């Protein structure tokens, strides 16, 4: 083998030995193969998190440890995964599944499933009840491409209400996120439009794919592909006036999930996309 060939082999070996690049995210672990499309995450404590997968996957919720290892699998009774996109919790421990993925803006069966605290469930199934809703501003299914702003992949719970953040799919791209409010109790509701925000006008980075609120209610976190948006000193009564810090994570994968582990630490998950993703991360901020 000549010197050039030896040098080339050395460079290739060095590249293979390098750790995967995760930007400013702290890598915690890789999900098992059957959790390749994690779309929502919540945590009740600093030991476990719960996740779901989106459209086409099982009607299950999964407990994982903080290295992304599967701990428990619960079948959600009386629920159907049309397009589960996010998870939320309330201070009583109830869990909410947002079945409101609406890529084509033509669904009329938008649903949130309310479950009791899954950490108290001793069996392999958990009951659920339905909260259904619609957006009163949407008149056509689907609307014109210029007004396709009724998809959603993000929500959180606060003070007996659920706050839903829509995902803009309009053409041309508007960069507009609508914020809707509905009660957290079983029923059928007309969602109340309580605010509009515009994070930026870049479709690749400004469409909201996950949301959560800190336990003290002072900070909200919105996630997109490669960007985190933090709204501090949050006031739900003037939600449109929230000022967001845009934080580039230096890691552009299909990030779909975010939740608070504590008031300054986030858990973040991305979906499998070709050779990237299917990972659990943490991110700390001040």
C-alpha positions as CSV (number, residue, x, y, z in Angstrom):
1,X,0.0,0.0,0.0
2,X,1.5,3.4,-1.0
3,X,1.7,6.4,1.2
4,X,-1.3,8.1,-0.4
5,X,-3.5,5.1,0.1
6,X,-2.4,4.8,3.8
7,X,-3.2,8.5,4.3
8,X,-6.7,8.1,2.8
9,X,-7.4,5.1,4.9
10,X,-6.3,7.0,8.1
11,X,-8.6,9.9,7.3
12,X,-11.5,7.6,6.7
13,X,-10.9,5.8,10.0
14,X,-10.6,9.0,11.9
15,X,-13.9,10.3,10.4
16,X,-15.7,7.1,11.3
17,X,-14.3,7.3,14.9
18,X,-15.8,10.8,15.4
19,X,-18.9,11.1,17.5
20,X,-22.1,12.1,15.8
21,X,-22.7,15.8,15.7
22,X,-25.6,17.0,17.9
23,X,-24.9,20.8,17.9
24,X,-25.8,22.4,21.2
25,X,-28.1,19.5,22.3
26,X,-26.9,17.1,24.9
27,X,-27.3,13.6,23.5
28,X,-29.0,11.2,26.0
29,X,-29.8,8.1,24.0
30,X,-31.3,6.5,20.9
31,X,-34.9,5.2,20.8
32,X,-35.6,1.6,20.0
33,X,-36.4,0.9,16.3
34,X,-40.1,0.7,17.0
35,X,-40.1,4.3,18.3
36,X,-38.8,5.9,15.1
37,X,-41.5,8.6,14.9
38,X,-41.8,10.1,18.4
39,X,-44.1,13.2,18.0
40,X,-44.8,14.2,21.6
41,X,-43.1,14.0,25.0
42,X,-43.9,14.9,28.7
43,X,-42.2,14.2,32.0
44,X,-43.6,13.9,35.5
45,X,-40.2,13.6,37.2
46,X,-36.5,13.5,36.4
47,X,-36.4,9.7,36.0
48,X,-39.0,8.9,33.2
49,X,-40.7,10.5,30.3
50,X,-43.7,9.5,28.3
51,X,-43.9,9.6,24.4
52,X,-46.2,8.9,21.6
53,X,-45.8,8.3,17.8
54,X,-47.8,10.0,15.1
55,X,-50.0,9.0,12.2
56,X,-50.0,5.3,11.3
57,X,-48.6,4.0,14.5
58,X,-50.2,2.2,17.5
59,X,-52.7,3.7,19.9
60,X,-50.1,3.4,22.7
61,X,-48.2,5.6,25.1
62,X,-44.7,4.6,26.1
63,X,-42.6,5.3,29.2
64,X,-38.9,5.7,28.6
65,X,-35.9,6.3,30.9
66,X,-33.7,9.3,30.3
67,X,-31.4,7.3,28.0
68,X,-34.4,6.7,25.7
69,X,-34.8,3.1,26.8
70,X,-38.3,1.6,26.7
71,X,-39.7,1.0,30.2
72,X,-43.4,0.5,29.8
73,X,-46.0,0.3,27.0
74,X,-49.7,1.1,27.6
75,X,-52.6,0.6,25.2
76,X,-54.9,3.6,25.2
77,X,-58.5,2.3,25.4
78,X,-61.3,4.0,23.3
79,X,-58.7,5.9,21.3
80,X,-57.6,5.9,17.7
81,X,-54.3,7.3,16.5
82,X,-55.4,9.3,13.5
83,X,-52.5,11.6,13.8
84,X,-51.2,12.0,17.4
85,X,-48.9,15.0,17.5
86,X,-48.2,16.1,21.0
87,X,-48.6,15.4,24.7
88,X,-49.5,17.7,27.7
89,X,-50.1,17.2,31.4
90,X,-51.9,19.2,34.1
91,X,-51.1,19.8,37.7
92,X,-53.5,16.9,38.7
93,X,-51.4,14.4,36.7
94,X,-53.8,13.9,33.9
95,X,-52.2,13.3,30.5
96,X,-53.6,14.7,27.2
97,X,-52.9,13.3,23.7
98,X,-53.3,15.8,20.9
99,X,-54.9,14.0,17.9
100,X,-55.0,17.1,15.8
101,X,-52.5,16.5,13.0
102,X,-54.1,17.9,9.9
103,X,-51.6,18.1,7.1
104,X,-54.2,18.6,4.4
105,X,-56.4,21.0,6.5
106,X,-59.5,18.9,5.9
107,X,-60.1,17.0,9.1
108,X,-63.4,17.5,10.9
109,X,-62.7,15.0,13.7
110,X,-60.0,16.9,15.7
111,X,-59.7,15.3,19.1
112,X,-57.7,15.4,22.4
113,X,-57.8,12.3,24.6
114,X,-57.7,12.9,28.3
115,X,-56.1,10.1,30.4
116,X,-55.5,9.6,34.1
117,X,-51.9,9.7,35.4
118,X,-50.2,6.9,33.5
119,X,-47.5,6.5,36.2
120,X,-50.2,5.1,38.5
121,X,-51.5,2.5,36.0
122,X,-50.5,-1.0,37.1
123,X,-51.8,-2.9,34.0
124,X,-51.1,-2.7,30.3
125,X,-54.1,-0.6,29.3
126,X,-55.3,2.9,30.3
127,X,-58.7,4.5,29.9
128,X,-59.4,7.7,28.0
129,X,-62.2,10.2,27.3
130,X,-62.6,12.5,24.3
131,X,-62.5,16.2,23.9
132,X,-63.5,17.2,20.4
133,X,-63.3,20.6,18.8
134,X,-63.2,22.6,15.6
135,X,-61.8,25.9,14.5
136,X,-64.7,28.3,13.8
137,X,-62.6,30.5,11.5
138,X,-62.2,27.5,9.1
139,X,-65.1,27.5,6.6
140,X,-63.8,25.1,3.9
141,X,-62.2,21.7,4.2
142,X,-59.6,22.1,2.9
143,X,-59.4,25.9,2.5
144,X,-57.5,27.6,-0.3
145,X,-53.7,27.0,-0.2
146,X,-53.2,30.6,0.9
147,X,-55.2,29.9,4.1
148,X,-54.1,26.5,5.1
149,X,-53.2,27.4,8.7
150,X,-55.2,24.7,10.5
151,X,-52.7,21.9,11.0
152,X,-51.3,21.5,14.5
153,X,-48.5,19.6,16.2
154,X,-48.2,21.4,19.5
155,X,-50.2,22.3,22.7
156,X,-49.9,22.7,26.5
157,X,-52.2,22.8,29.5
158,X,-52.6,25.8,31.8
159,X,-55.3,26.7,34.3
160,X,-58.1,24.3,33.2
161,X,-57.5,25.0,29.5
162,X,-55.6,23.6,26.6
163,X,-53.7,25.9,24.3
164,X,-53.2,24.7,20.7
165,X,-50.6,26.2,18.4
166,X,-51.2,25.7,14.7
167,X,-48.7,24.8,12.1
168,X,-48.7,27.0,9.0
169,X,-49.0,25.1,5.7
170,X,-50.1,28.0,3.5
171,X,-48.7,28.8,0.1
172,X,-47.1,31.3,-0.1
173,X,-45.9,30.7,3.5
174,X,-47.3,33.2,5.9
175,X,-45.2,32.3,9.0
176,X,-48.4,32.6,11.1
177,X,-49.1,30.5,14.2
178,X,-52.7,30.7,15.5
179,X,-53.3,30.0,19.2
180,X,-56.6,28.4,20.2
181,X,-58.0,27.7,23.7
182,X,-60.4,24.9,24.7
183,X,-61.6,23.6,28.1
184,X,-59.8,20.6,29.5
185,X,-63.0,18.6,30.1
186,X,-64.8,16.0,28.1
187,X,-67.1,17.6,25.5
188,X,-67.4,19.1,22.0
189,X,-66.1,22.7,21.7
190,X,-65.7,25.6,19.4
191,X,-62.1,26.5,19.9
192,X,-61.5,30.1,20.9
193,X,-58.8,32.1,19.0
194,X,-56.8,33.8,21.7
195,X,-53.7,35.0,19.8
196,X,-51.5,35.0,16.8
197,X,-47.7,35.0,16.7
198,X,-45.2,35.2,13.9
199,X,-41.8,33.6,14.8
200,X,-40.2,34.3,11.4
201,X,-40.9,33.7,7.7
202,X,-38.7,30.7,7.1
203,X,-40.9,27.6,6.6
204,X,-38.0,25.2,7.5
205,X,-37.5,26.8,10.9
206,X,-40.6,28.7,12.0
207,X,-43.3,26.1,11.9
208,X,-44.2,25.0,15.4
209,X,-43.8,21.2,15.9
210,X,-44.0,21.0,19.7
211,X,-44.8,23.1,22.8
212,X,-44.7,23.1,26.6
213,X,-45.0,25.4,29.5
214,X,-42.8,25.4,32.6
215,X,-44.2,24.3,35.9
216,X,-44.2,27.8,37.3
217,X,-46.0,29.1,34.2
218,X,-43.4,31.7,33.4
219,X,-41.8,30.3,30.3
220,X,-43.2,28.6,27.2
221,X,-41.0,26.6,24.8
222,X,-41.9,26.2,21.2
223,X,-39.8,23.9,18.9
224,X,-39.2,23.7,15.2
225,X,-36.7,22.1,12.9
226,X,-33.4,23.3,14.3
227,X,-34.7,26.2,16.4
228,X,-36.0,26.6,19.9
229,X,-38.2,29.6,20.8
230,X,-38.4,30.6,24.5
231,X,-41.1,33.0,25.7
232,X,-40.2,34.2,29.2
233,X,-42.3,36.2,31.6
234,X,-45.3,34.6,29.9
235,X,-48.8,36.0,30.5
236,X,-51.5,33.8,29.0
237,X,-54.0,36.8,29.0
238,X,-51.8,38.7,26.4
239,X,-50.4,35.7,24.6
240,X,-49.9,37.5,21.3
241,X,-47.5,40.0,23.0
242,X,-45.1,37.3,24.1
243,X,-41.5,38.0,23.1
244,X,-39.6,35.0,22.0
245,X,-35.9,34.4,22.0
246,X,-34.9,32.4,18.9
247,X,-32.2,29.9,19.7
248,X,-30.4,28.1,16.9
249,X,-29.7,24.6,18.1
250,X,-27.1,23.9,15.4
251,X,-28.7,20.6,14.8
252,X,-31.3,20.5,12.0
253,X,-33.2,17.2,12.2
254,X,-36.9,16.5,12.3
255,X,-37.4,17.7,15.9
256,X,-41.0,17.2,16.8
257,X,-41.1,17.1,20.6
258,X,-40.2,19.2,23.6
259,X,-41.0,19.3,27.3
260,X,-39.7,20.8,30.5
261,X,-37.7,18.5,32.8
262,X,-37.4,21.4,35.2
263,X,-37.8,25.1,34.9
264,X,-34.4,25.5,33.0
265,X,-34.0,22.1,31.4
266,X,-35.8,20.7,28.3
267,X,-36.1,17.2,26.9
268,X,-36.2,17.2,23.1
269,X,-36.8,14.3,20.7
270,X,-36.5,14.0,16.9
271,X,-37.9,11.5,14.4
272,X,-35.9,9.1,12.3
273,X,-35.1,10.7,8.9
274,X,-32.8,8.7,6.7
275,X,-29.5,8.3,8.7
276,X,-30.4,11.0,11.3
277,X,-32.6,11.3,14.3
278,X,-34.5,8.9,16.6
279,X,-32.7,10.4,19.5
280,X,-33.5,11.9,23.0
281,X,-31.6,15.1,24.0
282,X,-31.6,17.6,26.8
283,X,-31.0,21.3,26.6
284,X,-30.3,23.7,29.4
285,X,-31.0,27.5,29.3
286,X,-30.8,30.4,31.7
